[in-house]
Each structure stands twice: as structure tokens, then as C-alpha cells.
Amino acid sequence: MALTRRSLGLALGGGAARGLAHLGVLKVLDEAGVHADYVCGTSAGSIVGALYAGGYTWDEIEEVTRSLDWGDFIQPVFPKLGLVRADRLEKRLESMLGDRTIEELDIPFRAVTVDIVKGEQVIFDSGPVARAVRASCSIPGLFEPVRLDGRVLVDGGVLNDVPIDVCEAMGADFVIAVDLNSDTIQGKEPENLLNVMLYSFAVMARNCRGTHKFKESKSVRVISPHLGDFNYYNLKRIDELMQRGESAMREAMPEIMSTLKKRHVLDVI
């Protein structure tokens, strides 16, 4: 008797420019013919996750990314609740995904953000994709928060940098999670205000590792590319970042493929 195929979730963590490493992970999964049934993301992971869930392949996302810089995503504002506004990020995503809502994406998707007034996690499971991703990427102090439905929303990494639990709640029987902040920037002191803010946020994100939400188990495999020598804002090192993600995924792939087959997550029984 044929066994029911179990589901695979992909939890993509935050990391600003380090998020380009996610493309290397997706490349290896695609080559192996492994496709996620559920996708969730925090911050940079929500960008890649939304595009992947919207039907973009890793190489299509790579092609778009190569022509971009931060000016395509943000614009300076008179300091009040943040130094920059991410309207351009939202518009860029709208141009790529159209006016689709989260419910209309090809793969079930969730974006993680935090309401800083109530101090609680907010998971976007419906509504405009671009607005959800913008909220998930709004690093406190750097980006203006997103005001929506009476909430003041910032980067989900404040509480849940790698949203494994969100993927499990969606129904995933096995989760591949990608952690971009397991390494700090080694031996380099911050050189400016931006560095201080990003370093501080990275420390906050790493602190999430001590919570019950972030635990590897028989049903969770965490991929942690070695990114200690990459900062959080250089988008020009795309080849190197993709290679780090790809290398980490290739190293883990034999074990993952064996587990997926044994747990009937793949169609190969």
C-alpha cells in the first residue's frame, strides 16, 4: 500500500545582505528536485521566501538581484521613527509579484514580524505580500516601522530570526531551516552608526537561538553557512554569499535526502 507523502517546510532566516546565501541553498534543493510545500521567512528570508513562493526560481531571483543596490529598496527620511523608508522595496516586490495576496501565492507562505507596542510576534498569513515582507524587513531604528491595523510592525528577527515553529504550525512534517547569523562579524569593530545598529540587531537575532523555537530535532535540519567574514550591507558579494549557502547545503544534503526518503517526505519510497 502506498504511503502518504509527508510535507516539507522551508524556514528562511534574516540577515540583510547575507540573505543572498539563501539562493545557494535553493539552488542545491532545485538540483536535487526537492521543492518545499510550505515557506516562511523573517526579514531577508521573507524576501527570498515570498519570491520563491510566488513562482520565481533561484536563478531568476539571482538575475534580478545582480542589478540592484540599496537605493532600489530604500530612501532616506527626516529622522523620526527610522533613518530610511522601505517604500521602494515594497514597490519592487509589487512589480515582481503583481498585486497578489499571500493567499494567492503558488506555495503557502508566512512572513514574520513583531508589534513593538504590544511586544508580540505577528505572522502574516493573508493580505498583500509586499506589505507583509516590508514589515518583516523593518530593522528597528534603521527602517521606519510599518503601521497596519493599529499595530507598529518591525523586523521579525526581534523575536524569531529563523521561524522554524511557524513552518511547523503551517503543517510541515520536516523543516529545513537556514540560519544566517550563526557567525558574527569576526574581529571587526563597528566603523559607523549603521554598523552599530546592524551589529546590535545581529546580537539580538542570535539570542533567539536560546528559545524553544530554535531547536534542531529529528524533524528539523538547520543549515548554517559560514558568513562571519560578510557584513550585513554589501550586496556586491553575491557570488561569494551564494557559494557559502550552496556549500553548506551540499554538505548537509546526503543526510537530508536520506532523512526525507525515510520519513516519506519525498515521493521516492
C-alpha atoms as an extended CHARMM CRD file, in Angstrom:
* protein
*
       269  EXT
         1         1  MET       CA              0.0000000000        0.0000000000        0.0000000000  PROA      1               0.0000000000
         2         2  ALA       CA              1.3500000000        3.4000000000       -0.9580000000  PROA      2               0.0000000000
         3         3  LEU       CA              2.3040000000        5.6300000000        1.9310000000  PROA      3               0.0000000000
         4         4  THR       CA              1.0650000000        9.1840000000        2.1430000000  PROA      4               0.0000000000
         5         5  ARG       CA              3.7420000000       11.6910000000        1.2170000000  PROA      5               0.0000000000
         6         6  ARG       CA              4.6330000000       13.9780000000        4.1130000000  PROA      6               0.0000000000
         7         7  SER       CA              5.2680000000       17.6950000000        3.7390000000  PROA      7               0.0000000000
         8         8  LEU       CA              8.4440000000       19.7670000000        3.6580000000  PROA      8               0.0000000000
         9         9  GLY       CA              8.8170000000       23.2570000000        5.0970000000  PROA      9               0.0000000000
        10        10  LEU       CA             11.4810000000       25.8490000000        4.3960000000  PROA      10              0.0000000000
        11        11  ALA       CA             12.2550000000       28.4070000000        7.1170000000  PROA      11              0.0000000000
        12        12  LEU       CA             14.4930000000       31.2220000000        5.8600000000  PROA      12              0.0000000000
        13        13  GLY       CA             16.1960000000       33.4150000000        8.4380000000  PROA      13              0.0000000000
        14        14  GLY       CA             17.0710000000       37.0980000000        8.4010000000  PROA      14              0.0000000000
        15        15  GLY       CA             20.4540000000       38.6150000000        7.7140000000  PROA      15              0.0000000000
        16        16  ALA       CA             20.0880000000       41.6760000000        5.4210000000  PROA      16              0.0000000000
        17        17  ALA       CA             22.6390000000       41.3110000000        2.5690000000  PROA      17              0.0000000000
        18        18  ARG       CA             23.5910000000       37.8860000000        3.8990000000  PROA      18              0.0000000000
        19        19  GLY       CA             20.1820000000       36.7860000000        2.6390000000  PROA      19              0.0000000000
        20        20  LEU       CA             21.8010000000       36.2260000000       -0.7460000000  PROA      20              0.0000000000
        21        21  ALA       CA             23.1670000000       32.9860000000        0.7210000000  PROA      21              0.0000000000
        22        22  HSD       CA             19.6130000000       31.6350000000        0.6270000000  PROA      22              0.0000000000
        23        23  LEU       CA             19.9010000000       31.4630000000       -3.1670000000  PROA      23              0.0000000000
        24        24  GLY       CA             22.7220000000       28.9380000000       -2.8940000000  PROA      24              0.0000000000
        25        25  VAL       CA             20.5380000000       26.7820000000       -0.6450000000  PROA      25              0.0000000000
        26        26  LEU       CA             17.6450000000       26.9520000000       -3.1080000000  PROA      26              0.0000000000
        27        27  LYS       CA             19.9930000000       26.0790000000       -5.9620000000  PROA      27              0.0000000000
        28        28  VAL       CA             21.0340000000       22.7980000000       -4.3210000000  PROA      28              0.0000000000
        29        29  LEU       CA             17.4440000000       21.8800000000       -3.4460000000  PROA      29              0.0000000000
        30        30  ASP       CA             16.3470000000       22.5940000000       -7.0050000000  PROA      30              0.0000000000
        31        31  GLU       CA             19.1260000000       20.4480000000       -8.4840000000  PROA      31              0.0000000000
        32        32  ALA       CA             18.0100000000       17.5920000000       -6.2370000000  PROA      32              0.0000000000
        33        33  GLY       CA             14.3960000000       18.0120000000       -7.3020000000  PROA      33              0.0000000000
        34        34  VAL       CA             13.3260000000       18.9260000000       -3.7870000000  PROA      34              0.0000000000
        35        35  HSD       CA             10.5860000000       21.5430000000       -3.5180000000  PROA      35              0.0000000000
        36        36  ALA       CA              9.0240000000       22.9630000000       -0.3780000000  PROA      36              0.0000000000
        37        37  ASP       CA              5.3460000000       22.5770000000        0.4400000000  PROA      37              0.0000000000
        38        38  TYR       CA              5.4440000000       25.4490000000        2.9340000000  PROA      38              0.0000000000
        39        39  VAL       CA              7.6760000000       28.5150000000        3.1130000000  PROA      39              0.0000000000
        40        40  CYS       CA              8.1210000000       31.0840000000        5.8490000000  PROA      40              0.0000000000
        41        41  GLY       CA             10.6800000000       33.8360000000        6.2780000000  PROA      41              0.0000000000
        42        42  THR       CA             11.9650000000       36.5560000000        8.5410000000  PROA      42              0.0000000000
        43        43  SER       CA             13.4270000000       39.7900000000        7.1630000000  PROA      43              0.0000000000
        44        44  ALA       CA             15.7200000000       38.9720000000        4.2090000000  PROA      44              0.0000000000
        45        45  GLY       CA             14.3600000000       35.4410000000        4.3680000000  PROA      45              0.0000000000
        46        46  SER       CA             10.8650000000       36.7940000000        3.7970000000  PROA      46              0.0000000000
        47        47  ILE       CA             12.0020000000       38.4810000000        0.5620000000  PROA      47              0.0000000000
        48        48  VAL       CA             13.5400000000       35.3300000000       -0.8780000000  PROA      48              0.0000000000
        49        49  GLY       CA             10.7270000000       33.2020000000        0.5310000000  PROA      49              0.0000000000
        50        50  ALA       CA              7.9790000000       35.3560000000       -0.9800000000  PROA      50              0.0000000000
        51        51  LEU       CA              9.5820000000       35.3070000000       -4.4210000000  PROA      51              0.0000000000
        52        52  TYR       CA             10.1510000000       31.5420000000       -4.2190000000  PROA      52              0.0000000000
        53        53  ALA       CA              6.5490000000       31.0030000000       -3.1000000000  PROA      53              0.0000000000
        54        54  GLY       CA              5.4640000000       33.2980000000       -5.9270000000  PROA      54              0.0000000000
        55        55  GLY       CA              6.9920000000       31.0490000000       -8.5630000000  PROA      55              0.0000000000
        56        56  TYR       CA             10.4710000000       32.5200000000       -9.0050000000  PROA      56              0.0000000000
        57        57  THR       CA             13.3830000000       30.1010000000       -9.2880000000  PROA      57              0.0000000000
        58        58  TRP       CA             16.6900000000       30.6900000000       -7.5150000000  PROA      58              0.0000000000
        59        59  ASP       CA             18.4170000000       31.7580000000      -10.7380000000  PROA      59              0.0000000000
        60        60  GLU       CA             15.6280000000       34.1860000000      -11.6340000000  PROA      60              0.0000000000
        61        61  ILE       CA             15.9640000000       35.7980000000       -8.2120000000  PROA      61              0.0000000000
        62        62  GLU       CA             19.7440000000       35.9020000000       -8.6860000000  PROA      62              0.0000000000
        63        63  GLU       CA             19.3840000000       37.6420000000      -12.0470000000  PROA      63              0.0000000000
        64        64  VAL       CA             17.1790000000       40.3520000000      -10.5660000000  PROA      64              0.0000000000
        65        65  THR       CA             19.4340000000       40.8210000000       -7.5500000000  PROA      65              0.0000000000
        66        66  ARG       CA             22.5950000000       41.3900000000       -9.5920000000  PROA      66              0.0000000000
        67        67  SER       CA             21.2620000000       44.6670000000      -10.9450000000  PROA      67              0.0000000000
        68        68  LEU       CA             20.1530000000       46.0830000000       -7.5860000000  PROA      68              0.0000000000
        69        69  ASP       CA             21.6790000000       48.2200000000       -4.8600000000  PROA      69              0.0000000000
        70        70  TRP       CA             20.2540000000       49.6320000000       -1.6360000000  PROA      70              0.0000000000
        71        71  GLY       CA             18.9390000000       52.7060000000       -3.4400000000  PROA      71              0.0000000000
        72        72  ASP       CA             16.4520000000       50.4210000000       -5.1960000000  PROA      72              0.0000000000
        73        73  PHE       CA             14.9720000000       49.4060000000       -1.8370000000  PROA      73              0.0000000000
        74        74  ILE       CA             15.1730000000       52.3990000000        0.4910000000  PROA      74              0.0000000000
        75        75  GLN       CA             15.2210000000       56.1740000000        0.6390000000  PROA      75              0.0000000000
        76        76  PRO       CA             16.4390000000       58.4990000000        3.4430000000  PROA      76              0.0000000000
        77        77  VAL       CA             13.8320000000       60.2790000000        5.5400000000  PROA      77              0.0000000000
        78        78  PHE       CA             13.8850000000       63.0220000000        8.1370000000  PROA      78              0.0000000000
        79        79  PRO       CA             14.6750000000       61.0030000000       11.2840000000  PROA      79              0.0000000000
        80        80  LYS       CA             11.6050000000       60.2750000000       13.3640000000  PROA      80              0.0000000000
        81        81  LEU       CA             10.9550000000       56.5510000000       13.7220000000  PROA      81              0.0000000000
        82        82  GLY       CA             13.7220000000       55.4000000000       11.3670000000  PROA      82              0.0000000000
        83        83  LEU       CA             16.5600000000       56.6220000000        9.1680000000  PROA      83              0.0000000000
        84        84  VAL       CA             15.1900000000       55.1900000000        5.9190000000  PROA      84              0.0000000000
        85        85  ARG       CA             11.8480000000       54.2590000000        4.4110000000  PROA      85              0.0000000000
        86        86  ALA       CA             11.3510000000       50.9920000000        2.5340000000  PROA      86              0.0000000000
        87        87  ASP       CA              8.6390000000       52.1110000000        0.1070000000  PROA      87              0.0000000000
        88        88  ARG       CA             10.8680000000       51.1650000000       -2.8040000000  PROA      88              0.0000000000
        89        89  LEU       CA             11.2760000000       47.6250000000       -1.5130000000  PROA      89              0.0000000000
        90        90  GLU       CA              7.5130000000       47.2720000000       -1.3660000000  PROA      90              0.0000000000
        91        91  LYS       CA              7.1010000000       48.6670000000       -4.8800000000  PROA      91              0.0000000000
        92        92  ARG       CA              9.8460000000       46.4100000000       -6.2280000000  PROA      92              0.0000000000
        93        93  LEU       CA              8.1020000000       43.3510000000       -4.8390000000  PROA      93              0.0000000000
        94        94  GLU       CA              4.7860000000       44.5360000000       -6.2460000000  PROA      94              0.0000000000
        95        95  SER       CA              6.3990000000       44.8390000000       -9.6730000000  PROA      95              0.0000000000
        96        96  MET       CA              7.6190000000       41.2580000000       -9.4280000000  PROA      96              0.0000000000
        97        97  LEU       CA              4.6280000000       39.6030000000       -7.7850000000  PROA      97              0.0000000000
        98        98  GLY       CA              1.8500000000       41.8530000000       -9.0280000000  PROA      98              0.0000000000
        99        99  ASP       CA             -0.9940000000       42.6060000000       -6.6710000000  PROA      99              0.0000000000
       100       100  ARG       CA             -1.2150000000       39.0380000000       -5.4030000000  PROA      100             0.0000000000
       101       101  THR       CA             -2.0760000000       38.3920000000       -1.8030000000  PROA      101             0.0000000000
       102       102  ILE       CA             -0.3370000000       35.8050000000        0.3630000000  PROA      102             0.0000000000
       103       103  GLU       CA             -3.2960000000       33.5060000000       -0.1880000000  PROA      103             0.0000000000
       104       104  GLU       CA             -2.7220000000       33.6520000000       -3.9530000000  PROA      104             0.0000000000
       105       105  LEU       CA              0.9430000000       32.5890000000       -3.9740000000  PROA      105             0.0000000000
       106       106  ASP       CA              1.9090000000       29.2620000000       -5.5470000000  PROA      106             0.0000000000
       107       107  ILE       CA              3.1940000000       27.8720000000       -2.2390000000  PROA      107             0.0000000000
       108       108  PRO       CA              1.6920000000       28.5740000000        1.2170000000  PROA      108             0.0000000000
       109       109  PHE       CA              3.7750000000       31.3930000000        2.7160000000  PROA      109             0.0000000000
       110       110  ARG       CA              4.1570000000       33.2700000000        6.0080000000  PROA      110             0.0000000000
       111       111  ALA       CA              6.1420000000       36.4080000000        6.8600000000  PROA      111             0.0000000000
       112       112  VAL       CA              7.1930000000       37.0500000000       10.4490000000  PROA      112             0.0000000000
       113       113  THR       CA              7.1940000000       40.4890000000       12.0500000000  PROA      113             0.0000000000
       114       114  VAL       CA              6.8580000000       41.9860000000       15.5410000000  PROA      114             0.0000000000
       115       115  ASP       CA              4.4680000000       44.5290000000       17.0200000000  PROA      115             0.0000000000
       116       116  ILE       CA              6.7840000000       46.6560000000       19.1800000000  PROA      116             0.0000000000
       117       117  VAL       CA              3.9170000000       48.2810000000       21.0680000000  PROA      117             0.0000000000
       118       118  LYS       CA              2.4460000000       45.0060000000       22.2870000000  PROA      118             0.0000000000
       119       119  GLY       CA              5.7770000000       43.1760000000       22.2440000000  PROA      119             0.0000000000
       120       120  GLU       CA              4.4250000000       40.2000000000       20.3650000000  PROA      120             0.0000000000
       121       121  GLN       CA              5.0800000000       38.2690000000       17.1980000000  PROA      121             0.0000000000
       122       122  VAL       CA              2.7640000000       38.9150000000       14.2540000000  PROA      122             0.0000000000
       123       123  ILE       CA              2.5770000000       36.3660000000       11.4590000000  PROA      123             0.0000000000
       124       124  PHE       CA              1.2670000000       37.4980000000        8.0870000000  PROA      124             0.0000000000
       125       125  ASP       CA             -0.8260000000       34.7090000000        6.5790000000  PROA      125             0.0000000000
       126       126  SER       CA             -3.0570000000       36.8670000000        4.3970000000  PROA      126             0.0000000000
       127       127  GLY       CA             -3.1840000000       40.2080000000        2.6430000000  PROA      127             0.0000000000
       128       128  PRO       CA             -0.7350000000       41.9440000000        0.2750000000  PROA      128             0.0000000000
       129       129  VAL       CA              2.5670000000       40.0910000000        0.0250000000  PROA      129             0.0000000000
       130       130  ALA       CA              4.7140000000       43.1790000000       -0.4990000000  PROA      130             0.0000000000
       131       131  ARG       CA              3.4420000000       44.9640000000        2.6080000000  PROA      131             0.0000000000
       132       132  ALA       CA              3.9930000000       41.8640000000        4.7600000000  PROA      132             0.0000000000
       133       133  VAL       CA              7.5740000000       41.4920000000        3.5420000000  PROA      133             0.0000000000
       134       134  ARG       CA              8.2940000000       45.1750000000        4.0590000000  PROA      134             0.0000000000
       135       135  ALA       CA              7.1510000000       44.8840000000        7.6770000000  PROA      135             0.0000000000
       136       136  SER       CA              9.2440000000       41.7610000000        8.1990000000  PROA      136             0.0000000000
       137       137  CYS       CA             12.3500000000       43.6200000000        6.9420000000  PROA      137             0.0000000000
       138       138  SER       CA             11.9350000000       46.8050000000        9.0190000000  PROA      138             0.0000000000
       139       139  ILE       CA             15.0350000000       46.7030000000       11.2360000000  PROA      139             0.0000000000
       140       140  PRO       CA             14.2800000000       48.8670000000       14.3180000000  PROA      140             0.0000000000
       141       141  GLY       CA             15.9780000000       52.2540000000       14.2780000000  PROA      141             0.0000000000
       142       142  LEU       CA             17.1300000000       51.8690000000       10.6900000000  PROA      142             0.0000000000
       143       143  PHE       CA             13.8550000000       51.3540000000        8.8410000000  PROA      143             0.0000000000
       144       144  GLU       CA             10.6250000000       53.1210000000        9.6240000000  PROA      144             0.0000000000
       145       145  PRO       CA              8.1280000000       50.6850000000       11.1730000000  PROA      145             0.0000000000
       146       146  VAL       CA              5.0690000000       49.6980000000        9.1900000000  PROA      146             0.0000000000
       147       147  ARG       CA              1.7910000000       50.8850000000       10.6750000000  PROA      147             0.0000000000
       148       148  LEU       CA             -1.0300000000       48.4890000000        9.8880000000  PROA      148             0.0000000000
       149       149  ASP       CA             -4.3620000000       47.7630000000       11.5570000000  PROA      149             0.0000000000
       150       150  GLY       CA             -3.3860000000       49.6440000000       14.7010000000  PROA      150             0.0000000000
       151       151  ARG       CA             -0.0420000000       47.8690000000       15.0060000000  PROA      151             0.0000000000
       152       152  VAL       CA              3.5110000000       49.2120000000       14.7490000000  PROA      152             0.0000000000
       153       153  LEU       CA              5.4690000000       46.4750000000       12.9990000000  PROA      153             0.0000000000
       154       154  VAL       CA              9.2250000000       45.8620000000       12.8040000000  PROA      154             0.0000000000
       155       155  ASP       CA             11.6440000000       43.1350000000       11.7470000000  PROA      155             0.0000000000
       156       156  GLY       CA             10.6030000000       39.6590000000       12.8740000000  PROA      156             0.0000000000
       157       157  GLY       CA             14.1800000000       38.9530000000       13.9520000000  PROA      157             0.0000000000
       158       158  VAL       CA             13.4840000000       40.8190000000       17.1860000000  PROA      158             0.0000000000
       159       159  LEU       CA             11.7130000000       37.6910000000       18.4300000000  PROA      159             0.0000000000
       160       160  ASN       CA             12.0790000000       34.9600000000       15.8110000000  PROA      160             0.0000000000
       161       161  ASP       CA             15.0500000000       35.1610000000       13.4610000000  PROA      161             0.0000000000
       162       162  VAL       CA             14.6580000000       31.6680000000       11.9750000000  PROA      162             0.0000000000
       163       163  PRO       CA             10.9400000000       30.8290000000       12.1110000000  PROA      163             0.0000000000
       164       164  ILE       CA             11.0570000000       27.0590000000       12.4450000000  PROA      164             0.0000000000
       165       165  ASP       CA              7.9990000000       26.9620000000       14.6720000000  PROA      165             0.0000000000
       166       166  VAL       CA              5.9850000000       28.9490000000       12.1440000000  PROA      166             0.0000000000
       167       167  CYS       CA              6.7410000000       26.3730000000        9.4460000000  PROA      167             0.0000000000
       168       168  GLU       CA              5.7330000000       23.5620000000       11.7770000000  PROA      168             0.0000000000
       169       169  ALA       CA              2.4890000000       25.3510000000       12.6350000000  PROA      169             0.0000000000
       170       170  MET       CA              1.7280000000       25.5990000000        8.9140000000  PROA      170             0.0000000000
       171       171  GLY       CA              1.7800000000       21.8100000000        8.7580000000  PROA      171             0.0000000000
       172       172  ALA       CA              5.3290000000       20.8950000000        7.7250000000  PROA      172             0.0000000000
       173       173  ASP       CA              6.3640000000       17.4030000000        8.8210000000  PROA      173             0.0000000000
       174       174  PHE       CA             10.0430000000       18.1820000000        8.2050000000  PROA      174             0.0000000000
       175       175  VAL       CA             11.6880000000       21.6220000000        8.1780000000  PROA      175             0.0000000000
       176       176  ILE       CA             14.8930000000       22.7640000000        6.5120000000  PROA      176             0.0000000000
       177       177  ALA       CA             15.8830000000       25.9860000000        8.2880000000  PROA      177             0.0000000000
       178       178  VAL       CA             18.5900000000       28.4060000000        7.1570000000  PROA      178             0.0000000000
       179       179  ASP       CA             20.3850000000       30.4350000000        9.8320000000  PROA      179             0.0000000000
       180       180  LEU       CA             22.4750000000       33.3340000000        8.5140000000  PROA      180             0.0000000000
       181       181  ASN       CA             23.5810000000       34.6870000000       11.8890000000  PROA      181             0.0000000000
       182       182  SER       CA             25.3740000000       31.7610000000       13.4950000000  PROA      182             0.0000000000
       183       183  ASP       CA             28.6390000000       33.6550000000       12.8590000000  PROA      183             0.0000000000
       184       184  THR       CA             29.2020000000       37.2100000000       13.9850000000  PROA      184             0.0000000000
       185       185  ILE       CA             31.4760000000       39.5280000000       12.0090000000  PROA      185             0.0000000000
       186       186  GLN       CA             34.7450000000       38.2950000000       13.4040000000  PROA      186             0.0000000000
       187       187  GLY       CA             37.3600000000       40.7090000000       14.7200000000  PROA      187             0.0000000000
       188       188  LYS       CA             35.9050000000       43.8490000000       13.1870000000  PROA      188             0.0000000000
       189       189  GLU       CA             34.7760000000       46.7660000000       15.2920000000  PROA      189             0.0000000000
       190       190  PRO       CA             31.8580000000       48.8770000000       14.0110000000  PROA      190             0.0000000000
       191       191  GLU       CA             33.0190000000       51.8150000000       11.9330000000  PROA      191             0.0000000000
       192       192  ASN       CA             29.8530000000       53.9080000000       11.8040000000  PROA      192             0.0000000000
       193       193  LEU       CA             26.2940000000       54.2480000000       13.0940000000  PROA      193             0.0000000000
       194       194  LEU       CA             24.9740000000       51.7870000000       10.5300000000  PROA      194             0.0000000000
       195       195  ASN       CA             27.4600000000       49.1720000000       11.7160000000  PROA      195             0.0000000000
       196       196  VAL       CA             26.4720000000       49.7060000000       15.3470000000  PROA      196             0.0000000000
       197       197  MET       CA             22.7850000000       49.2610000000       14.5470000000  PROA      197             0.0000000000
       198       198  LEU       CA             23.2680000000       46.1840000000       12.3800000000  PROA      198             0.0000000000
       199       199  TYR       CA             25.7550000000       44.5440000000       14.7530000000  PROA      199             0.0000000000
       200       200  SER       CA             23.3960000000       45.1350000000       17.6610000000  PROA      200             0.0000000000
       201       201  PHE       CA             20.4800000000       43.6740000000       15.7680000000  PROA      201             0.0000000000
       202       202  ALA       CA             22.5710000000       40.6350000000       14.8130000000  PROA      202             0.0000000000
       203       203  VAL       CA             23.3470000000       40.0500000000       18.5070000000  PROA      203             0.0000000000
       204       204  MET       CA             19.6210000000       40.2670000000       19.2580000000  PROA      204             0.0000000000
       205       205  ALA       CA             18.8600000000       37.8020000000       16.4780000000  PROA      205             0.0000000000
       206       206  ARG       CA             21.4760000000       35.3560000000       17.7400000000  PROA      206             0.0000000000
       207       207  ASN       CA             19.8850000000       35.4980000000       21.1670000000  PROA      207             0.0000000000
       208       208  CYS       CA             16.8380000000       33.8450000000       19.6110000000  PROA      208             0.0000000000
       209       209  ARG       CA             18.8960000000       30.6430000000       19.4880000000  PROA      209             0.0000000000
       210       210  GLY       CA             18.2390000000       30.1320000000       23.1840000000  PROA      210             0.0000000000
       211       211  THR       CA             14.4630000000       29.9190000000       22.7760000000  PROA      211             0.0000000000
       212       212  HSD       CA             12.3130000000       26.8370000000       22.3700000000  PROA      212             0.0000000000
       213       213  LYS       CA             11.5030000000       27.9950000000       18.8380000000  PROA      213             0.0000000000
       214       214  PHE       CA             15.0160000000       27.3520000000       17.5770000000  PROA      214             0.0000000000
       215       215  LYS       CA             15.9170000000       23.7280000000       18.1050000000  PROA      215             0.0000000000
       216       216  GLU       CA             17.1900000000       21.0740000000       15.7640000000  PROA      216             0.0000000000
       217       217  SER       CA             15.4040000000       17.7560000000       16.0920000000  PROA      217             0.0000000000
       218       218  LYS       CA             14.5670000000       14.6580000000       14.0690000000  PROA      218             0.0000000000
       219       219  SER       CA             12.1170000000       16.7670000000       12.0960000000  PROA      219             0.0000000000
       220       220  VAL       CA             14.2890000000       19.8900000000       11.7670000000  PROA      220             0.0000000000
       221       221  ARG       CA             17.6180000000       20.3630000000        9.9950000000  PROA      221             0.0000000000
       222       222  VAL       CA             19.3450000000       23.7260000000       10.4430000000  PROA      222             0.0000000000
       223       223  ILE       CA             21.7430000000       24.9050000000        7.7250000000  PROA      223             0.0000000000
       224       224  SER       CA             24.2680000000       27.4750000000        8.9850000000  PROA      224             0.0000000000
       225       225  PRO       CA             26.5340000000       28.8660000000        6.2450000000  PROA      225             0.0000000000
       226       226  HSD       CA             29.8420000000       30.2920000000        7.4700000000  PROA      226             0.0000000000
       227       227  LEU       CA             29.2950000000       34.0220000000        6.9870000000  PROA      227             0.0000000000
       228       228  GLY       CA             31.4520000000       35.5760000000        9.7010000000  PROA      228             0.0000000000
       229       229  ASP       CA             33.5320000000       37.4980000000        7.1630000000  PROA      229             0.0000000000
       230       230  PHE       CA             30.4860000000       39.0740000000        5.4800000000  PROA      230             0.0000000000
       231       231  ASN       CA             28.8380000000       42.2640000000        6.6660000000  PROA      231             0.0000000000
       232       232  TYR       CA             25.1180000000       42.9810000000        6.5070000000  PROA      232             0.0000000000
       233       233  TYR       CA             25.0010000000       45.6090000000        3.7890000000  PROA      233             0.0000000000
       234       234  ASN       CA             27.3240000000       44.6640000000        0.9120000000  PROA      234             0.0000000000
       235       235  LEU       CA             25.1100000000       43.3800000000       -1.9030000000  PROA      235             0.0000000000
       236       236  LYS       CA             28.0210000000       43.1190000000       -4.3430000000  PROA      236             0.0000000000
       237       237  ARG       CA             29.4390000000       39.8970000000       -2.8900000000  PROA      237             0.0000000000
       238       238  ILE       CA             26.5700000000       37.8780000000       -4.2960000000  PROA      238             0.0000000000
       239       239  ASP       CA             28.7450000000       35.1550000000       -5.8370000000  PROA      239             0.0000000000
       240       240  GLU       CA             30.5920000000       34.5190000000       -2.5790000000  PROA      240             0.0000000000
       241       241  LEU       CA             27.4330000000       34.5810000000       -0.4760000000  PROA      241             0.0000000000
       242       242  MET       CA             25.6500000000       32.1860000000       -2.8090000000  PROA      242             0.0000000000
       243       243  GLN       CA             28.6660000000       29.8970000000       -2.7190000000  PROA      243             0.0000000000
       244       244  ARG       CA             28.6460000000       29.7920000000        1.0860000000  PROA      244             0.0000000000
       245       245  GLY       CA             24.9660000000       28.9060000000        1.0930000000  PROA      245             0.0000000000
       246       246  GLU       CA             25.4980000000       26.3060000000       -1.6010000000  PROA      246             0.0000000000
       247       247  SER       CA             28.4780000000       24.7330000000        0.1760000000  PROA      247             0.0000000000
       248       248  ALA       CA             26.6340000000       24.4360000000        3.4840000000  PROA      248             0.0000000000
       249       249  MET       CA             23.6440000000       22.8790000000        1.7690000000  PROA      249             0.0000000000
       250       250  ARG       CA             25.7030000000       20.4350000000       -0.2870000000  PROA      250             0.0000000000
       251       251  GLU       CA             27.4750000000       19.2630000000        2.8440000000  PROA      251             0.0000000000
       252       252  ALA       CA             24.1790000000       18.5500000000        4.5620000000  PROA      252             0.0000000000
       253       253  MET       CA             22.3480000000       17.1900000000        1.5210000000  PROA      253             0.0000000000
       254       254  PRO       CA             23.2340000000       13.4530000000        1.7340000000  PROA      254             0.0000000000
       255       255  GLU       CA             21.9140000000       13.2670000000        5.2830000000  PROA      255             0.0000000000
       256       256  ILE       CA             18.8590000000       15.3700000000        4.4280000000  PROA      256             0.0000000000
       257       257  MET       CA             17.9780000000       13.2820000000        1.3570000000  PROA      257             0.0000000000
       258       258  SER       CA             18.2600000000       10.0910000000        3.3960000000  PROA      258             0.0000000000
       259       259  THR       CA             16.0180000000       11.5370000000        6.0950000000  PROA      259             0.0000000000
       260       260  LEU       CA             13.4520000000       12.8370000000        3.6220000000  PROA      260             0.0000000000
       261       261  LYS       CA             13.1750000000        9.4220000000        1.9720000000  PROA      261             0.0000000000
       262       262  LYS       CA             12.9310000000        7.5660000000        5.2680000000  PROA      262             0.0000000000
       263       263  ARG       CA             10.2610000000        9.9450000000        6.5210000000  PROA      263             0.0000000000
       264       264  HSD       CA              8.4030000000        9.7610000000        3.1880000000  PROA      264             0.0000000000
       265       265  VAL       CA              8.7510000000       13.4780000000        2.5510000000  PROA      265             0.0000000000
       266       266  LEU       CA              9.9650000000       12.7020000000       -0.9520000000  PROA      266             0.0000000000
       267       267  ASP       CA              7.9580000000       10.7080000000       -3.4570000000  PROA      267             0.0000000000
       268       268  VAL       CA             10.7440000000        8.1070000000       -3.5470000000  PROA      268             0.0000000000
       269       269  ILE       CA              9.7360000000        5.3490000000       -1.1120000000  PROA      269             0.0000000000
